Each structure stands twice: as C-alpha cells, then as structure tokens.
Amino acid sequence: MFYYLFNYLERFDVPGARLMDYITFRSGMALLLSLFIALVIGRKIIDRLQLMQVGEIIRDLGLEGQMAKRGTPTMGGVIIILSILIPCLLVGNLSSVYMLLMIGATIWLGSLGFADDYLKIHRHNKDGMSGKFKIIGQVGLGLIVGLTMYLSPDIVIRENVEQETEEGTEMVITYKAENVKSTQTTIPFVKNNNFDYAYLTQWMGRYAQTGGWIVFVLVTIFVITATSNGANLTDGLDGLCTGVSAIICVALAVMAYLGGNIIYSSYLNIMYIPGSEELVVFMAAFIGALIGFLWYNAYPAQVFMGDTGSLTIGGIIAVFAILIHKELLIPLLCAIFFVEDLSVMLQVAYFKYTKRRTGTGQRIFKMTPLHHHYQKPGNAGIDALIQAPLRAIPESKIVTRFWIIAIFLAAITFVTLKIR
C-alpha cells in the first residue's frame, strides 16, 4: 500500500517519495513494523486466547517444570503470521512473484497448522490432524512453488562465469548477458558452486532439462516437508524454535540481499537472481515477527506458537531458501531442525528393531526429540544407549546452547560460499 502510494507521489517530486525505491529502507520499515505489531497485538491475542481457554495440552513426561506449563495459551503462531503479513502488504511490492509466493506459503501453512491446533484444542483430539493430511498439505505447497518457478517468466537467474584476464594473472567473475530459466542451485565446498539438477537427467537426451525440472520439483517437495516438520519438532522448549529460526532467517536475508545485487554476487562468485531482493523485505518482516513473538515466548513462556507457528516457520524458511537457489545449504544451515527430525526417526526405528529381535524395545536416546534428551537425568531407569548427560540440564540453558549452535552453523554456511 505505502509502496504504491510513494511511487505515485514520486511523479510529483514529493520529498522523500523515492525512499520506497530502496530495499534497505523498506526492509528496515518492515522489520520495525512487524516488531511493533507483534509486541502490541501479541499481548491482546494472548489475553484473548486465555479468555477462550485455548491452553496447551500437556502430557506428563517426567520433565522438570513441564506440568507448570499446563494451560499456557497456544496457537500463538497467529501473532507471527499477522506480524508478517501486515508489513508486507504495507511496504512490499505485491507485483513481485517472489513476494506473492512467500505470502501464499505463509497463509497456506498457517492455515494447515491452525487446523491442526483447532482439532487438538476445540475437538479434544490430542493427535490433531492426521499426519497424512499434513504431508498432503506440504506436498501441495511444494508443487505450487516448484511449478511456479518453472512456469513464471519472472523467476530467472544469470549464471556466473569465471574468466581469466588478458594477462592471465587472475580470475574475474562475469555474468552471461541474458536472464535464463534454470534448474541450477548453489552447493558449498566446490570451486564452481553451481549445480544443475539437469546433470542428473542427461541420460534423457533432449529432454534432460525437463527432467531436471522434475527433479527440482521433487527436491522442493522434500525440502519443504522436511524443514516444516523439523521446525515443528524443534518447538518443544520455551523460545527454542523461535530463537533458532530468527538466526537462520538473518543468514537467509543476507544471502537474498547478496544474490539480488550483481556486485556482491560477483564478489562471492554466486549466481545473480534479478528481482530476488524483494525477498529481503519479506524476511525482515519475518525476523521482526519472530523477535516480537520471542518477547512473550522466552522462558517462562506466556504463549506457545503451536503448529500454527511451527509449521509456518519451517515452511517459510524452506520456500525462501528454494527461491534464492540455496536449498542445498539448508541441511547445514538448518542442521538443528534435521537433527531433531533424525533423532525421532532413529529412535522409532531402533525401538522397533530391538523389540522385534529381543521382545523388549531399546532406545538410543533417553527421549526424543533430541532437546528432551538433555532434560532427562541419566540412569533413571530408561533403557537407552546414550545416558549422558547424567544430570538433567535446565531448560533455559538447553535453549541458549541451541541458539549458540545455530549461530555457529550460520557462520559456517557463509564460510562455505568462499571455500573453493
């Protein structure tokens, strides 16, 4: 709204009207607006949720301080969603396909998570929505994003090319003259860090590029599903998912800004993505929303995000990374999400395997997702391969340490872009 208003005023040479042309200004405005909205409406929404008795259903798992959380309002992800959408509608360029995809992904997964929370709270169904319906929703979003990137003429890249100077003394990064549709993405640790999914389908001959897009869509579906579920599992301690996600989002915002600027892209030898700088505005709003929500979600939490928030957060991170062609950096940048995912899968698989062989199931961890493993004391009658740490770690310390790990992972992700 303000974006178009300022563009109109620019025709009449109104002082300051050109401010909306600058990504940095609009991103700063989006961050401040989202932070303000989250802080102001957050309190009102929490009070409303308490009046509606929308409290978290807590199962007694023997964790310290767990039962004290019973009755804490949930579905607070609504605060995050509103704090994202309002600033984007005010200062975002709604003609950008990148902005529209991110807004669509937010609404799509927010609705999916809201339906799940609604079933848990109002229908007294502790399992919420069936897992297969969640997967269908995530796969559906993956198809929409992947096919839009394939079909939209506005989603293009310029491939970076290394060339020697005339003297042959150094390499200079240049870009091909035309924007192209491409299935290329960024991979770490290699000299030419572009990988084309079409390489995997060269055996298809003249249909190799089409095959590459099919592979890309499948990767998109997998990344969205895995990251969304990973964020959902990470949301188990006060401020854990919120803080980790905010750190990840800062890293992705910087990548989007660099990838949307031809000078910085050239310096880092990464592909230039015209128009992707608009994503920085969205991500700034997302970061502000997360920080504002953390005000109420930090230990001891006054509100939980529920699946309304966690599924949305993971999906936004995944879609954003895919749009800037950095989805293969997600396993490193979002390693906490995937380790949480993996801990649950390993625990279930090993328990079933040992129960089938010995008649008594054994665990690898004291409890999963992994963050709960550190809350349980060792040698407490739990048949688990890993008993360390023997003493339970306080919740606030676990959360802080996971934040530190997330910062380390973000730094390593950036380092990999310059390691050749």
C-alpha positions in Angstrom: 0.0 0.0 0.0 2.6 2.5 1.1 4.9 1.2 -1.7 2.4 2.2 -4.4 1.4 5.4 -2.7 5.1 6.6 -2.6 5.6 5.6 -6.2 2.6 7.7 -7.1 3.9 10.7 -5.1 7.2 10.3 -6.8 5.6 11.6 -10.0 5.0 14.9 -8.3 8.6 15.2 -6.9 7.3 15.0 -3.3 10.4 15.0 -1.0 11.2 11.5 0.4 8.9 9.7 -2.1 11.9 7.8 -3.5 12.6 6.2 -0.2 10.4 3.2 -1.1 12.7 2.5 -4.1 15.4 1.4 -1.6 15.4 -2.2 -0.4 17.3 -1.3 2.7 14.7 1.3 3.7 11.7 -0.9 3.0 13.3 -3.8 4.8 14.0 -1.6 7.9 10.4 -0.4 7.9 9.1 -4.0 7.5 11.2 -5.1 10.5 10.2 -2.2 12.7 6.5 -2.6 11.8 6.4 -6.3 12.4 8.2 -6.0 15.7 5.8 -3.3 16.8 2.8 -5.3 15.7 4.0 -8.4 17.4 4.6 -6.6 20.7 1.3 -4.7 20.6 -1.2 -7.2 19.3 0.7 -10.1 20.9 -0.5 -9.1 24.4 -4.1 -8.7 23.2 -4.1 -12.0 21.4 -2.6 -13.8 24.4 -5.3 -12.3 26.6 -7.9 -13.3 24.1 -6.6 -16.9 24.0 -6.7 -17.1 27.7 -10.3 -15.9 27.8 -11.1 -18.6 25.2 -9.3 -21.2 27.3 -7.1 -22.1 24.4 -4.5 -23.9 26.6 -1.7 -26.3 25.6 -2.5 -30.0 26.3 0.5 -31.2 28.3 1.3 -34.9 28.7 3.3 -35.8 31.9 6.7 -37.0 30.5 8.5 -36.6 33.8 10.4 -33.4 32.7 11.3 -30.7 35.2 8.8 -27.8 35.2 6.7 -29.5 32.4 3.4 -29.6 34.2 3.7 -26.0 35.2 3.1 -25.1 31.6 -0.3 -26.7 31.5 -2.9 -24.2 30.5 -0.4 -21.8 28.8 -2.2 -20.3 25.7 -1.2 -21.9 22.4 -1.9 -21.1 18.8 0.3 -18.0 19.3 1.6 -18.5 15.7 -1.3 -16.2 14.7 0.8 -13.4 16.2 3.7 -14.3 13.9 1.5 -14.6 10.8 -0.2 -11.3 11.3 3.1 -9.6 12.1 4.5 -10.8 8.8 1.5 -10.2 6.5 0.6 -6.6 7.6 4.1 -5.1 7.0 4.4 -7.0 3.7 1.1 -5.6 2.5 2.1 -2.1 3.5 5.7 -1.8 2.2 6.1 -4.8 0.0 6.0 -4.9 -3.8 2.9 -7.0 -4.4 3.6 -7.3 -8.2 6.7 -9.3 -7.3 6.2 -13.1 -7.9 8.7 -13.7 -5.1 6.7 -11.7 -2.6 3.4 -13.3 -3.7 4.9 -16.8 -3.3 6.1 -16.0 0.2 2.8 -14.5 1.3 1.0 -17.5 -0.2 3.3 -20.0 1.6 2.7 -18.2 4.9 -1.1 -18.3 4.5 -1.1 -21.9 3.2 1.0 -23.4 6.0 -0.6 -21.1 8.6 -4.0 -22.5 7.7 -2.7 -26.0 7.9 -1.2 -25.5 11.3 -4.3 -23.6 12.5 -6.5 -26.5 11.5 -4.2 -28.9 13.4 -4.3 -26.8 16.6 -8.0 -26.4 16.3 -8.6 -30.1 16.3 -6.3 -30.5 19.3 -7.9 -27.8 21.4 -11.5 -27.5 20.4 -12.2 -31.0 19.3 -10.1 -32.5 22.2 -8.2 -34.6 19.7 -4.7 -34.8 21.2 -3.2 -36.1 17.9 -4.7 -33.2 15.9 -4.8 -33.5 12.2 -3.8 -36.9 10.7 -0.2 -37.0 9.6 -1.1 -37.9 6.0 -3.1 -34.7 5.7 -0.2 -32.6 6.9 2.0 -34.3 4.3 -0.5 -33.7 1.6 -0.6 -30.0 2.5 3.2 -29.8 2.5 3.5 -31.7 -0.8 0.8 -29.4 -2.3 2.8 -26.3 -1.4 5.9 -27.9 -2.8 4.2 -28.5 -6.1 2.9 -24.9 -6.2 6.3 -23.4 -5.5 8.2 -25.8 -7.9 5.7 -25.4 -10.8 5.5 -21.6 -10.3 9.3 -21.3 -10.5 9.2 -23.4 -13.7 6.4 -21.5 -15.4 6.9 -17.9 -14.2 8.9 -15.8 -16.7 9.9 -13.5 -13.8 11.9 -16.2 -11.9 15.2 -16.3 -13.7 18.9 -16.2 -13.0 22.1 -15.0 -14.5 24.8 -17.7 -14.4 28.2 -16.6 -13.0 31.2 -17.5 -15.2 34.9 -17.4 -14.3 37.2 -15.8 -16.9 40.9 -15.1 -16.9 42.1 -11.6 -17.5 44.1 -10.9 -20.7 47.3 -11.1 -18.7 46.2 -14.5 -17.4 47.1 -13.4 -13.9 43.7 -13.6 -12.1 40.2 -14.8 -12.5 37.3 -12.4 -13.0 33.7 -13.2 -12.4 31.3 -12.2 -15.2 27.7 -12.9 -15.9 26.0 -14.2 -19.1 24.2 -11.4 -20.9 20.7 -12.8 -20.7 18.5 -13.9 -17.9 17.6 -17.6 -18.2 15.3 -20.2 -16.6 17.5 -22.6 -14.9 17.5 -25.6 -12.6 20.8 -24.5 -11.1 21.4 -24.2 -7.4 24.2 -23.4 -5.0 26.3 -26.0 -3.3 29.1 -25.5 -0.8 32.8 -26.5 -0.8 33.4 -26.6 -4.5 35.2 -24.2 -6.9 32.3 -23.6 -9.2 29.5 -23.8 -6.7 26.6 -24.1 -9.2 24.9 -27.4 -9.5 22.4 -28.1 -12.2 19.7 -30.7 -11.5 19.7 -31.4 -15.2 23.1 -33.1 -14.8 21.2 -35.9 -13.1 18.9 -36.4 -16.2 21.5 -36.2 -19.0 20.5 -39.7 -20.0 17.2 -38.3 -21.1 18.9 -36.6 -24.1 17.0 -33.6 -25.4 14.5 -33.9 -22.5 17.3 -33.6 -19.9 16.2 -30.0 -19.0 12.6 -31.1 -18.5 13.9 -34.0 -16.4 15.9 -31.5 -14.4 12.8 -29.5 -13.6 11.1 -32.7 -12.4 14.0 -33.5 -10.1 13.9 -29.9 -8.9 10.2 -30.1 -8.0 10.8 -33.3 -6.1 13.6 -31.7 -4.2 11.4 -28.7 -3.5 8.7 -31.0 -2.0 11.2 -32.9 0.1 12.9 -29.7 1.5 9.6 -28.0 2.4 8.2 -31.2 4.1 11.4 -32.0 6.0 12.1 -28.4 7.1 8.5 -27.7 8.1 8.3 -30.9 10.2 11.8 -30.3 11.6 10.7 -26.8 12.9 7.5 -28.5 14.3 9.6 -31.0 16.3 12.0 -28.3 17.5 9.2 -26.4 19.0 9.3 -28.2 22.4 11.1 -25.7 24.7 10.3 -22.1 25.5 12.0 -19.9 22.9 13.8 -22.7 21.2 12.3 -22.8 17.7 11.7 -19.0 17.7 15.3 -18.1 18.5 16.9 -20.7 16.2 14.6 -19.7 13.4 15.5 -16.0 13.8 19.2 -16.8 13.5 18.5 -18.9 10.4 16.4 -16.1 8.9 19.1 -13.4 9.4 21.5 -15.6 7.4 19.0 -16.2 4.6 18.1 -12.5 4.4 21.8 -11.7 3.9 22.1 -14.3 1.2 19.0 -12.9 -0.5 20.4 -9.4 -0.4 23.8 -10.6 -1.8 22.2 -12.7 -4.5 20.0 -9.9 -5.6 22.9 -7.5 -6.0 25.1 -8.1 -9.0 28.2 -6.5 -7.4 28.1 -8.6 -4.3 27.1 -11.7 -6.3 30.2 -11.2 -8.4 32.4 -10.9 -5.4 31.2 -14.1 -3.8 31.0 -15.9 -7.2 27.4 -16.9 -6.8 24.5 -16.7 -9.2 22.8 -13.4 -9.6 19.0 -13.6 -9.2 17.3 -10.5 -10.6 14.3 -9.4 -8.5 15.0 -11.6 -5.6 16.0 -8.5 -3.5 12.3 -8.1 -2.7 12.6 -11.2 -0.6 14.7 -9.2 1.9 11.6 -7.1 2.7 9.6 -10.2 3.5 12.4 -11.8 5.5 12.9 -8.5 7.5 9.2 -8.7 8.4 9.6 -12.3 9.4 12.6 -11.6 11.6 10.8 -8.8 13.3 7.8 -11.0 13.9 10.0 -13.8 15.4 11.8 -11.3 17.8 8.5 -9.8 18.8 7.0 -13.2 19.5 10.1 -14.2 21.4 9.3 -11.4 23.9 6.3 -13.5 25.1 7.7 -16.9 24.2 11.0 -16.7 26.1 11.3 -18.8 29.3 9.0 -18.9 31.1 6.7 -18.7 28.0 3.5 -16.7 28.2 2.3 -18.3 24.9 3.2 -21.2 22.7 3.2 -20.9 18.9 1.5 -24.3 18.3 1.5 -25.9 14.9 0.1 -22.6 13.6 3.5 -21.1 14.1 6.0 -24.0 13.8 4.7 -25.5 10.5 4.6 -22.0 9.1 8.1 -21.1 10.2 9.7 -24.2 8.8 7.8 -23.8 5.5 8.8 -20.1 5.1 12.4 -20.9 5.7 12.3 -23.8 3.1 10.4 -21.8 0.4 12.7 -18.8 0.9 15.9 -20.9 0.5 14.4 -22.5 -2.6 13.6 -19.2 -4.2 17.1 -17.9 -3.8 18.5 -21.2 -5.0 20.2 -22.1 -1.7 18.1 -25.1 -0.8 21.1 -27.4 -0.7 22.6 -25.3 2.0 19.6 -26.0 4.2 21.0 -29.3 5.7 23.9 -27.2 7.1 22.1 -24.0 8.0 19.1 -25.8 9.5 21.0 -28.7 10.9 19.2 -28.4 14.2 15.9 -29.0 12.6 17.2 -32.0 10.7 18.9 -33.5 13.8 15.6 -33.2 15.7 13.9 -35.0 12.8 16.6 -37.6 12.6 16.6 -38.3 16.4 12.9 -39.2 16.3 13.3 -41.4 13.2 16.3 -43.2 14.6 14.6 -43.7 18.0 11.4 -45.2 16.5 13.3 -47.4 14.0 15.8 -48.7 16.7 13.0 -49.4 19.2 11.0 -51.4 16.7 14.1 -53.3 15.6 15.2 -54.3 19.1 11.7 -55.2 20.1 11.4 -57.5 17.1 14.7 -59.2 17.9 14.6 -59.4 21.7 11.0 -58.8 22.6 11.9 -55.7 24.5 12.4 -52.4 22.8 15.5 -50.4 23.5 16.1 -46.7 22.9 19.1 -44.7 21.5 18.2 -41.5 23.4 16.5 -41.1 26.7 13.8 -39.2 25.0 13.1 -37.5 21.6 13.0 -35.0 20.0 16.7 -34.5 21.0 16.2 -31.4 23.1 14.2 -33.5 25.6 17.1 -36.0 25.9 19.1 -33.3 27.8 16.2 -32.7 30.2 16.2 -36.3 31.4 18.7 -37.4 34.0 20.8 -40.4 33.1 20.5 -43.9 34.6 16.9 -43.1 35.6 15.5 -46.4 34.7 15.4 -45.6 31.0 16.9 -48.3 28.7 18.8 -46.1 26.3 22.2 -46.5 24.7 23.2 -42.8 25.4 22.8 -41.9 29.0 24.9 -38.7 29.0 24.4 -36.2 30.4 23.8 -37.9 33.7 22.4 -34.8 35.3 19.4 -33.0 33.7 20.2 -29.7 32.1 17.9 -26.7 32.9 15.5 -25.8 30.0 16.8 -22.2 29.6 20.4 -23.5 29.3 19.5 -26.0 26.6 17.7 -23.3 24.6 20.7 -20.9 24.9 23.1 -23.6 23.8 21.0 -24.4 20.8 21.0 -20.7 19.9 24.8 -20.7 20.0 24.9 -23.8 17.8 22.6 -22.1 15.3 24.9 -19.0 15.2 27.8 -21.3 14.6 26.0 -23.1 11.8 25.0 -19.9 10.1 28.6 -18.7 10.2 29.9 -22.0 8.7 27.3 -21.7 5.9 28.7 -18.4 4.9 32.2 -19.6 5.1 31.4 -22.5 2.7 30.5 -19.9 0.0 34.1 -18.7 -0.1 35.8 -22.1 0.3 36.7 -23.4 -3.1 
